[in-house]
Amino acid sequence: MKRRLLAILLLTLLVVSSAFATNGTRLIGFGPKMNGRGGTGIGVFDSPSLMMTNPAGLTFLDEVGIGANFAALMPTTHFKNNLNDKDGDRNTYPLGGIGYVNTKLQEKHRITWGVGAFTLGGMGADYKLNHALWVDTAGGHNVYDPQKYHSKLGVIQIGPSVAYQINEKLSVGMSLHLMYSTLEFEMPFSMSPSALAGIAKPDTTFGKIFSIYGYQETTAASKMSDLAGSGLGGKIGFAYKPTKDLSFGFNYTSPTTFKHTGGKAHIDMTRQADDMIGRQVAVVKRQYGLSDAAARHAVMMQYTGLGIDTARGFVGDYDLEAELTNPQSVGIGISYQANPKLLLAMDVEWINWKNAYDKIKLTLKHGDNPNINRMMGNYGNFAVDFPMDWKDAVMLRLGAEYMINQAWTVRGGYAYGSNPVPSSTLIAVFPAIIEHHLTVGCSYNICKTFSAHLAYEMALKKDLTADNPSIMASEYSGSSNSLSGSFVNLGFAWKL
């Protein structure tokens, strides 16, 4: 029965874990105990979630047990530029974790081991936004065709942990993580005209022709989906408990690179091509005094001469791969049992976003539209770097818990994490900018072997304005993003 329950909980985690973090792409804590006290968990040794923060602390658990939690994140997003002032969709993202710890080898061999599956984090947003390219002018009024802006990144990790007690005060531990990530996004994607490197005629690329007609960027509707990747990572930790009331912890997490494969990319340049043809027709009419029909025919003949068959359109499908790295980090934690009822805790953590989230490497293969291939100067195979340029972040987490009686414990906390997203690459679908978090929580011991835990986190609103001009696309120049959210976490613990 216990094995069946464990399998059901693990399957549930794998199905729902498209999680969305509240600091960068990382959750501030793992499980309701940590989340209730501000995410502190490096120097507090009280749950199987230590596999995610400090595996060395497992040696200070005194029972074989299972911990499971289920949670929901409810972000509130807002985007504003010269054409939009809109809230994003009010999504609810499910996530969770489960861990098993065995202490039976502790007495003879000083070894505690465990295995778990936890949501590490992610990010996502959904909008319907106006774009300058998708507009019709009728009766002197601009009528926009709103475009979909969507992103979803989810990361979970599964694996064993082992801890060895060097002496009664000091332990060392290690976790091996198989990490699994999914990624998808959909939005207008803009590039410099120079990306259209195909030779139109001697000494002239298609990109140069677009530039002649006044384009500073070329834009396509893009949808990238079905990307999934895995990688191996690890964590080491030290736990030191010099007295029964004072504890220290240290951890190091290695970077993990995901090669997302099996993806599909759908690129639609129809609107950009139509807009370009419209500009060319207007020039031909003005220069030669032709009718609309005659000018359009002349332009179509020009495209035929350049090797473009407009009847085949400008929509292409590709096989897609993407490379992204989960960052390395270093953290320290301390906890102090001020009296038999009151526990105080603090964590400080450095996250190396700069090396991990400098860019997303996208590789597109086997493009099936010869018109797009001709304009880009390839055979349907090309690579593009999606710039991110994130900055390293420092997190400070403060927490406390108070035991009211043998049945009830209450918690509270605060977490600050410096925003890793620079204004130079800020866009609507990657708004991971929150810095301040307030948390509360509680636990109830239902019986000697079973307890329930609840936590609530409020991510305070953060606003950020993009650079003007933006290096991402003109639509983001001077735009602003807002993000806040609520996080509810319910967990249960069994002593076996």
C-alpha positions, 0 to 999 in steps of 0.5 A, a space after each residue: 500500500 505504501 509503495 502504491 501511494 508513493 507511485 501515485 504521488 510521483 506520477 501526479 508530480 510529473 503530470 502537473 509540474 509545469 511550475 512557475 517560480 517567484 524569483 528568477 526561475 527558482 522557487 524560494 523554498 521547497 515544501 510548506 515548512 520552508 515556504 512558511 518561514 520565508 524559504 529558509 531551509 539550508 540550516 534547518 534540518 526538519 524535512 525530506 525537502 533538505 534534498 533540495 537545499 542541504 542533503 547533509 541535514 538528513 542525518 539529523 532527522 530521527 524517523 523514516 518518513 515521507 513528505 509530499 506537498 501540492 501547491 498552486 502559483 497564481 501570478 498577476 502580470 501586466 504589460 504596457 507599451 505604446 499600443 498596449 496597456 493590458 493584464 496577462 491571463 490569470 493562470 494557475 500553475 500546479 506544482 509539488 514535490 515528494 521525498 522519502 528518507 530512511 534513517 535505519 542505517 544511521 545507528 550502525 553506519 552513520 548513513 541516512 539516505 533518501 530519494 525525491 522528486 521536486 519542482 525546481 521552478 520555471 516561468 511563464 506568461 500569456 497575453 493577447 497584444 497589439 503589434 504594429 505589423 498586424 494592423 489595418 487602416 480602415 476609414 482612418 482608424 487603426 484596426 489591430 489583430 491581437 497576437 498571442 504571446 505565450 511562454 512556459 518553462 518548467 523544471 523538475 528534479 528527481 534523484 537520490 541523496 545520501 548523508 554521512 555523519 562524521 561525528 555527532 555535530 558534523 555531517 556531509 551530504 550529496 544529492 544526484 539529480 536527474 533534471 527534466 525541463 520543458 520549454 515552449 513559447 509563442 510570439 512575434 519574433 523580430 530580427 535585424 534585416 541582416 538575418 535575411 542573408 540570401 543573395 537576391 542579386 549580385 552584391 545585394 541580399 534580401 536583407 539589404 532590400 528590406 533595409 532600402 524600404 525602411 525596415 529596421 527589423 523583420 518580424 515573423 509570427 513564431 510558435 515553438 513547442 514540444 521542447 523537452 530535455 534532461 541533464 544530470 546535476 548535483 548538490 553537496 552540503 555540510 551540516 554543523 550543529 555545535 549545540 542543540 540550539 544552534 545549526 549551520 548549513 552550507 550547500 553548493 549546486 552544480 550547473 546543469 545544461 539541458 539540450 531540449 530536443 524534439 521540438 517544432 517551430 512554426 514560422 509565419 512571415 506572411 504579414 511581413 511579406 505582405 507589408 513589404 510587397 505593399 511598400 514596393 507596390 506603392 513605390 512602383 505606382 509612384 514611379 511609373 504611374 501604374 494602376 494597383 493591379 499593374 504595379 502589383 503584377 510588376 512586383 510579383 514578376 520581380 519576386 519571380 526573377 529573384 527566385 521567390 514563388 509567392 504562390 507558395 507563401 511564407 510559412 515554414 515548419 522546422 525541427 527545433 532544438 534549444 539549449 539552456 542551463 540551470 545555474 550553479 549556486 552557493 548558499 549558507 544558512 543558520 538557525 537558532 532555537 531561541 527557546 523551546 517554542 521559538 526557532 529563528 532562521 536565515 539563509 543567504 544564497 548566490 545564484 549564478 544566472 549570468 553564466 546560465 541565462 546569457 542566451 537561449 541557443 535555438 537550432 532550427 532544421 529541415 525548414 520546408 518553405 523554399 521562399 524562406 530558405 532562399 531569403 535567409 540564404 540557407 537550406 532550412 537549417 540555421 541557428 539563432 541566439 535568443 539574448 537574455 543577459 541575466 545578472 547574478 542574484 543574491 537571495 536573503 531569506 529570514 524566517 521564524 516558527 513558534 510552537 503554540 502547543 504539541 499540535 500547532 506550530 505557526 510560521 512567518 518569513 520574508 525573502 528578498 532576491 535581487 532581480 536578475 532580469 536586465 532592462 535591456 532584454 525585458 520582454 512580455 513573456 519572460 517577466 521573472 522580476 519579483 524581488 520581495 516575498 512575505 510568507 506565513 504558514 502553520 503545521 498541525 500534528 494530526 497524530 503521532 505519525 501524521 501531520 499536515 502543513 500549510 503555507 502562503 506566499 505573497 510575491 509583492 508587485 515589481 515594475 520594470 521598464 525596458 531600455 529605449 531602444 530595446 535590443 529585443 524588438 522595437 515593440 519593447 522599447 520603453 515598455 513596462 512589465 509588472 509582476 506579482 503573485 500568490 502561492 499556496 502550498 499544502 503538504 503532508 508528512 508520514 512517520 513510518 
